[in-house]
Amino acid sequence: MGTFMDLKDFSVWLDNLLMPATFKDYCVDGLCVEASDKVTKVVTGVSFRDRLIERAIEEGADAIVVHHPNGFWNGDSKIPVGHFGKRVRELMKNGISLYGFHLPLDGHPEIGNNALIAGAMGLKVVKGFMQEGDGFVGRIGEWDTPVTKERFVEIAGKAFPAGVQNQFMFGTDKIRRVAICSGSGASGLEEAMALGCDAFVTGEIKESVPIVVEESGFNLIACGHHRTEVFGVRALAEKITADLGVPAVFVDIDNPV
């Protein structure tokens, strides 16, 4: 038999790594569904959904870790009825426990989405921003030498699975300091401008964002909510395998939004 862990020990390891208590979040962070007392194989993914459960069953996994614990957001009832109940039954029937880590997987300094995006773009992280609780969700990175708008878009295009989806380049042509917040992180736009950033990288934007950027004379690109948040769960799978010896695989079920 391969390497396995007690579920409670795996939970402690995840909590020590991701420190969910550091963040003021909008959902459950940690164990959401306890369906087994052991962890022998892990599947990670961006969002809890039917197709991810199916893939976990195919992989023979007994634990899933997601970034978006759909059904466990603060506004959800969390009562296992309807389609949500069907998902929970599938987990219980197949002995697959579920974990969710939202802001902790955005803001982690090593395997967080935003730190990894900075690395993929060749930026050196200089500080965090967008504080939620005691933790910072976003990251600000810098290049030693400024780049042009065209080069900025080119670098970002290579860093993300599907390139740059939307670009609103109304600011300076010398981009050196870049604010990064994956997902729907453009709520940090005004803070980024106040901190002297030259551009903002995010995933999904509201209708008002292009207007704010244009009228403020700023640069912003959006690269997809899901597609900016594959970084953390992929790195987490690699770290589980490397540090614990428990097989873990990242499953990417693409979402164009």
N, C-alpha and C positions, 0 to 999 in steps of 0.2 A: 504493500500500500504506500502511496506517496505521502508527502508531508501534509499534515493537517494541523489545525488549531482549534481549541475550544472557542466557541462563539464569544464567550465573555472576554477571553484574552484578545481576540481579534478586535472587539469593540474598544477595549482599553488602548490597544495599539493605534487604532484610527483616531481616537480622541486625543491621545498624546501627540500624534502627528499634526492633526488639523486644528486642534484647539477651538472647537466650536463655541465654547463659553466666552471666547474673546469677542465674538461678534453679536450684534443685535440683529437677528435675522427675521425673515418673514415666513419661516417654515420650520418643520422638525429638522434638526441636524443630528444625525446619529442613527441608531437602530429604529426603523419604522415598523418592520414586521419580523417577528422571531418565529422561524419555521423549522429550525434545526438547532442542535446544540454543538455542531461541528462545522468547520469551514475547510473544505478540501479543494475547492476550485472557485475562483471569483470571476465574475463578468462585470466590467464597468461600462457605463454608457452615459450619454448626456442627459437623457430624459427617461423616466419610468413610463413604459408604454407596452402594449400587447406584444409587439414584434420583438422587443428586448427580452421579455419573458420567454418567448418562443426560442430565441437564440440561446438563452441561458440553459433551457432544457436540452437543446441540441448539444451544447458544450458539456453537459453533465455538471453544471455549476450548482453549488448550494448557497451561494451568496451573490447578490447584485449590489453594486454601489453606483449611485447616480448623482448627478449635479442638480437635476430638477426632480424633486420627489413629488411628482404630480399626484394629487389626492391628499397630500400632507401639508399644503400651504396653510397659513394662518386662517384664511377665509374659507377653507374647506371644512365640511362637517366631520370628516375622518370616520364616518360611520360606514362600515363595509356593506353597502347595499348598491343595487344597480350595477352599472359597468365597473365602478370602483370595487364593488364587492366581488365581481367576477375575477378581477385581477388578483385580489387578495386570496381568493380560493385557489387560483392557479398556483400561487406561491406556496400556500400551505400544502396543497395536494402533492406538489413536487419537492417539498422540503427545501425551498429556496428563501433564505432570509433577505430582507431589503434594508439597505442603508441609504440615506440621503445626506449630502453635504453641499450646501449652496454657497453662501458667501465665503466660508472657509476654503473652498476650492477656487474661488476667484482671487482671494487675497493672500494665499500662502506664498512666502518668499522664495520657496524652492520649486514646488510643483503647482503653484497657482496659475490660473489662466493668464493673468496679466503680466506676471513675471516672465512666464514662458513666451508670451507674445513679444515682450521687449527683447528677449534673447533671440527669438527668430528674426527680428528686425535689426539685430546688431546694436541695440541700444543698451547703454549702461544704466541700470536703475539707480536713481539718486534719492528718491523719497516716495512715500506712499501718500495718497490723498483719498478723498471720499471716505471719511471715518464713519463706521457703524459700530457702536459700542466702543470697545477699546482697540479694535482692529481697523486697518485701512484696506479697503477693497481694491482701489485702483493703484496704479503705479505710474510714476513719471520717470522717463528715461531720456538720456541725452546721447548725441553723437559728438565726438571730438570736433568734427568739422561739419558745418551746416550743409544740407543738401537742397537741391531745387525741388519745387513742387512735383515735377515730372519724375525725378528720381525717388522721391518719397512714395509716390503712388506705385512705382515699379517695385520698390523694396517690399511694400505691403502686399502687393499682388503675388509675390513669391512666398510670402509667409503664411498665407491662408489657403485652405483647400480649394476654394473657388474664386480666389482673387478678391478684388475690390468690387463690391456691388453698387455702392453709391459714393460719389465724391463731390464735395462742395468746397472748392478751393478759392476762397475769397480773401485769404490773408497773405502774409509775407511770403516771398519767394525764397527766403533763407530759413529753412526749417532745421532747428537743432534740438529743441526741447519738446518732447512729445508726451502727451497724456494718454494713458491707455486704460480703458475699462470695458471689458467684454460684455456680451449680452446686450441688455437694454441700458447701458451705462451712461448714456448721454445726459443723464440728470446731473452729472458732475461737470458739465460744460462750463458754467460760469466760474466754478472754482478753478478749473484748469486755466482759464483765461486770466484770472486774478493771480495765479501762481507763475505767470510769465511764460506759459507754454505757447508754442508756435503752431501746434496741430493737435488734433484729438483722433484717436483710433477707438472705434466702438463696433458693436454688432448690429443692433436694430434701433431705429430711430422713430420718434414721433413726428407728426406732420409739421409741428412748429419748429423743429430743429433747423432745417435748412434756412428758414426765415431768420432765426436768431444768428446763425453763422454768417449769412449774407450781410445783415445789418450791423454786425459787430466787426466785419472784416477779418474773419478767422478761417482756418482750414480744418475740415473734418472729413473723415472717410468712415463708411459703414461696410462691414464685411460679413454680415449675417450673424444672427443671435446664436444659433447652433454652431456655426462654423468657427466662431471665435471662442467657443467653449469646449472644443474637443481636446484642447491641450492638457487641461488638468486631469481629466479622467484617464486619458492615455498614459500620462506620466505616473498616475497613481497605480495603474495596473503594473507598470514596469517596476515600480518601487515595491509593491507587494511581493512580486516574484523574487526580486533581488534581495530584499531584506528579510523576508519571512520564509522563502523557499516554497510558498504556496502558489501553485499555478494561477495566473490571472491573465485575462485577455480583454482588451478594449474592443467593443463592438460599436462600429459607427453606422447608425441608421440615419442617413442624411436627412436634413430638414432645410429647405432653401430659405426659410425666414430667419 
